[in-house]
């Protein structure tokens, strides 16, 4: 019983902290990308991004054909060549071949709105 109380005492503040972090991400990231983190999660699943990429926080996203997207929000470059800015991330997601004709990343037909939403989620991955 004591162990259960200790676990609950630890988990309650942790849950509040994680919720606050999520709100802070939404308040700072969404305006930068013009997207929505929660819609980004759904779009990542819908486009099947996890088939090729490991994407933390996305169930089943364990692909190894492309690079892991862990830490994407703190990387210096998108696709190894573009400065990691929201407009560049969105451009890459919409049409990777327009940036690098030799990339193996397929053009998935990501809409501008979905690209902004996906970028919002990816920027939470620090």
Secondary structure, 3 states (H helix, E strand, C coil): CHHHHHHHHHHHHHHHHHHHHHHHHHHHHHHHHCCCHHHHHHHHHHHCHHHCCECCCCCCCECCCCCCCCCHHHCCEECCCEECCHHHHHHHHHCHHHHCCCCCCCCCCCCHHHHHHHHHHHCCCC
